[in-house]
Amino acid sequence: MLNKDRNIKKFQKKEEGLYFSRFEIKFVIDENISKILQKKIDKFMEIDPFAKNFENQKYFVRSLYFDNDKFHNFNQKIDGLKIRHKFRLRTYSNIKDDSSIVFIEKKGRFNERTYKIRKKINISDLENFTLDDDKIALAKKYQNEKIINEFIFDFYKQKLKPKVLVDYYRKPYVNKYGVYFRLTFDSNLSSMGNKNNLFPTYNDTKLTIPGYEILEVKFDRTIPPWFQKIIQSFELKRLSVSKFVLGCETSNLAYDFEGR
């Protein structure tokens, strides 16, 4: 348990203050196909060094997504808006203690690229983000942090609330040969709706896509030819899938009635 905690802290330290802009495409794949595919990529990819010491080389991810009662962010995703963003709280632990590390994140899309900006927040401030109360104290404490000011602005303008908690386990691969290319296999995806707590006292999550995983392909310019061949040989079909949307639907919060 001590080694696991140490691995989590090292990983979170590496991720602190993260900003990126990149291309992302996603596939939903059968968990058995996932195992075969991971063997196929072994020649070109390796496990992210920061995940090597976790059990099965997978680390836990938890996100608490914000939206309003009209599900503005949900509908923007469903409608395929090219310029959009949403806010979430993220942690890599399912237990809250003094050492827990939490980030506020802005995840967005600008035309064909996705971006993410994050800021570590104090665990003692967590309820100030999730509860529907005055944000003046929060604004004063983080007055020089652009992302938190943007969150507060959206919180009031859009009347944001924590809507859905999403958990999963991630197995990440990185390119062996320098050019930025990253694959992540996300499994055991589950969700729980209407929670204003990143660390609920009980777990009532439901699996969103039992027997399947989400494969995310992340790159800066192009997909390598060898992986293009894998996409063709496995007949992988690109999907505009979102863990946030899946979580809302599984938790009976909102639906894509047209099945897009």
matplotlib code that plots the C-alpha trace (Angstrom):
import matplotlib.pyplot as plt

x = [0.0, 2.9, 4.4, 1.1, 0.7, 4.2, 3.5, 0.3, 2.1, 4.9, 2.4, 0.4, 3.5, 4.4, 0.9, 0.7, 0.2, -0.4, -1.3, -1.5, -3.1, -3.3, -5.4, -7.5, -9.6, -11.4, -12.6, -14.8, -13.3, -14.2, -12.0, -10.7, -9.7, -7.9, -5.6, -4.8, -4.2, -1.9, 0.3, 0.4, 1.6, 4.5, 7.1, 6.4, 5.0, 5.9, 4.1, 4.3, 7.2, 4.9, 2.5, 4.9, 4.8, 1.0, -0.9, -1.4, 0.2, -3.1, -3.8, -7.1, -8.8, -11.8, -13.5, -16.4, -18.0, -19.9, -22.9, -26.1, -29.7, -30.3, -27.1, -25.5, -22.1, -23.8, -25.7, -22.7, -20.9, -23.9, -24.3, -20.6, -19.7, -16.2, -15.4, -16.5, -15.2, -16.2, -14.8, -14.1, -12.4, -9.9, -8.0, -6.1, -7.4, -10.8, -9.9, -9.8, -7.0, -4.6, -2.3, -5.0, -4.3, -7.0, -7.0, -9.5, -9.4, -10.7, -11.0, -12.0, -12.0, -10.9, -11.8, -9.9, -7.6, -8.4, -6.7, -6.5, -5.4, -5.3, -4.4, -3.8, -6.1, -5.9, -7.9, -9.3, -10.9, -12.7, -16.1, -15.8, -15.7, -18.6, -21.1, -23.5, -22.2, -20.5, -17.3, -15.8, -13.4, -12.3, -11.8, -9.6, -7.5, -6.8, -7.1, -4.0, -5.1, -6.8, -8.4, -10.0, -11.3, -12.8, -14.4, -16.0, -17.2, -18.8, -20.2, -22.3, -23.0, -24.1, -25.3, -23.0, -23.4, -21.5, -23.5, -21.7, -18.8, -16.8, -14.3, -12.0, -8.6, -6.1, -3.3, -1.1, 1.4, 4.0, 5.9, 9.3, 10.7, 10.4, 7.6, 4.6, 2.1, 0.1, -2.4, -4.6, -6.8, -9.5, -11.4, -14.0, -15.7, -18.4, -20.4, -22.7, -25.0, -25.9, -23.0, -21.4, -18.6, -15.5, -15.0, -18.5, -18.9, -20.5, -19.9, -23.1, -21.4, -22.7, -20.7, -21.3, -20.1, -19.6, -17.2, -15.8, -12.9, -12.3, -9.1, -7.9, -5.3, -3.4, -1.0, 0.4, 0.4, -0.3, -1.0, 2.0, 1.5, 1.9, -1.1, -3.1, -2.7, -3.8, -7.0, -7.7, -6.9, -9.0, -11.7, -11.8, -14.5, -13.9, -16.6, -17.3, -17.5, -17.3, -17.0, -18.9, -21.8, -21.7, -21.8, -24.8, -26.7, -25.9, -26.9, -30.2, -29.4, -29.5, -29.8, -28.9, -32.4, -31.1, -28.4, -25.6]
y = [0.0, 2.3, 1.8, 2.4, 5.7, 6.7, 5.9, 8.0, 11.0, 10.8, 10.6, 13.5, 15.6, 15.0, 16.0, 19.2, 22.4, 20.4, 22.2, 20.6, 21.0, 18.0, 15.9, 13.0, 10.3, 7.6, 4.0, 1.7, -1.8, -5.2, -5.9, -9.1, -7.2, -4.7, -7.5, -8.6, -5.0, -4.3, -7.2, -5.8, -2.4, -3.7, -3.3, 0.5, 1.5, 1.0, 1.6, 5.1, 5.0, 6.6, 3.7, 0.8, 0.3, 0.3, -3.0, -4.3, -1.0, 0.8, 3.8, 5.0, 8.1, 10.0, 13.1, 15.1, 17.0, 20.2, 21.2, 23.1, 21.9, 22.3, 20.2, 22.9, 21.1, 17.8, 19.2, 21.1, 17.8, 16.0, 18.7, 18.5, 22.1, 22.7, 25.3, 24.2, 23.5, 22.1, 22.0, 19.0, 18.1, 15.3, 13.1, 9.8, 8.4, 7.2, 7.9, 11.4, 12.2, 15.0, 13.7, 13.7, 15.8, 17.4, 19.4, 21.8, 21.2, 23.0, 20.5, 21.9, 21.7, 24.4, 23.2, 19.9, 20.1, 19.4, 21.1, 20.8, 23.3, 22.3, 23.8, 21.9, 23.0, 22.6, 19.7, 22.0, 24.1, 21.2, 22.0, 25.6, 24.3, 21.8, 23.5, 26.1, 28.9, 32.2, 32.0, 35.3, 33.6, 31.3, 34.2, 36.0, 33.0, 32.1, 35.7, 35.2, 31.8, 32.3, 28.9, 29.3, 32.7, 31.3, 28.5, 31.0, 33.1, 30.0, 28.8, 32.0, 32.6, 29.0, 28.1, 25.1, 22.3, 19.0, 16.5, 13.2, 11.3, 9.1, 6.5, 4.3, 2.6, 3.8, 1.9, 4.4, 3.7, 6.1, 6.0, 4.4, 6.6, 10.2, 11.6, 12.4, 9.6, 8.2, 5.5, 5.0, 2.0, 3.0, 0.1, -0.5, 2.8, 3.6, 6.6, 8.0, 11.0, 14.1, 14.0, 17.2, 15.2, 14.0, 11.5, 10.2, 8.1, 5.3, 3.9, 3.5, 3.7, 1.8, 0.4, 2.4, 0.1, -3.4, -5.6, -2.7, -0.2, 3.2, 3.5, 7.1, 7.9, 11.2, 12.8, 16.2, 16.0, 12.6, 9.0, 6.7, 4.4, 1.3, 2.3, 3.2, -0.4, -1.6, 0.5, -1.1, -4.7, -4.5, -2.6, 0.0, 2.6, 6.1, 7.3, 10.7, 9.1, 11.1, 9.7, 12.6, 11.9, 8.2, 9.0, 11.3, 8.7, 5.8, 7.8, 8.8, 12.5, 13.3, 11.5, 11.8, 11.0, 10.9, 8.4, 10.5]
z = [0.0, 0.8, -2.6, -4.3, -2.4, -3.4, -7.1, -7.0, -5.5, -8.1, -10.9, -9.6, -9.2, -12.8, -13.9, -11.9, -13.9, -17.1, -20.3, -23.7, -27.1, -29.4, -31.7, -30.1, -31.7, -29.8, -30.3, -28.2, -28.3, -26.8, -23.8, -25.5, -28.6, -26.3, -25.1, -28.6, -29.8, -26.9, -28.0, -31.5, -30.5, -28.3, -31.1, -31.3, -27.9, -24.2, -21.0, -19.7, -17.1, -14.5, -14.8, -14.7, -10.9, -10.6, -10.4, -14.0, -15.1, -14.7, -12.5, -11.1, -12.5, -11.0, -12.4, -11.1, -14.0, -13.8, -15.9, -15.4, -15.0, -18.7, -19.5, -21.6, -21.8, -22.5, -25.4, -26.8, -27.0, -28.5, -31.1, -32.1, -31.5, -32.7, -29.9, -26.4, -23.0, -19.6, -16.1, -13.9, -10.7, -11.0, -8.6, -8.8, -5.6, -4.3, -0.7, 0.8, 3.3, 4.0, 1.2, -1.4, -4.5, -6.5, -9.7, -11.2, -15.0, -18.1, -20.9, -24.3, -28.0, -30.5, -34.0, -34.5, -31.5, -27.9, -24.9, -21.2, -18.5, -14.9, -11.5, -8.2, -5.4, -1.7, -0.4, 2.2, -0.5, -2.2, -0.9, -2.0, -5.6, -5.3, -3.0, -4.3, -2.1, -2.4, -4.4, -3.1, -0.7, -3.5, -5.9, -3.3, -2.5, -6.1, -7.6, -9.8, -11.2, -14.6, -14.8, -11.4, -12.3, -15.5, -13.5, -11.1, -14.1, -15.7, -12.3, -12.0, -15.7, -16.5, -13.0, -12.9, -10.5, -10.0, -12.1, -12.5, -11.0, -13.4, -12.5, -14.6, -14.8, -17.4, -19.0, -21.0, -23.7, -25.2, -28.4, -28.2, -31.0, -29.8, -31.9, -29.7, -30.0, -27.0, -26.6, -23.5, -22.7, -20.3, -18.6, -15.9, -16.7, -14.2, -13.1, -10.4, -10.8, -8.8, -6.5, -5.1, -3.5, -5.2, -2.4, -1.6, 1.6, -0.4, -3.9, -6.0, -9.4, -12.4, -15.2, -18.4, -21.1, -19.5, -21.4, -23.4, -23.1, -24.6, -26.6, -26.9, -29.6, -29.0, -31.4, -32.4, -36.2, -37.8, -36.8, -37.6, -40.7, -38.6, -36.4, -39.5, -40.5, -37.1, -37.4, -40.8, -39.8, -36.6, -38.5, -35.7, -36.1, -34.8, -32.4, -30.9, -27.4, -24.2, -20.7, -19.4, -21.8, -21.1, -17.4, -17.7, -19.8, -17.5, -14.4, -16.1, -16.1, -19.8, -23.1, -26.8, -28.1, -31.7, -30.9, -32.3]

ax = plt.figure().add_subplot(projection="3d")
ax.plot(x, y, z, "-o")
ax.set_aspect("equal")
plt.show()
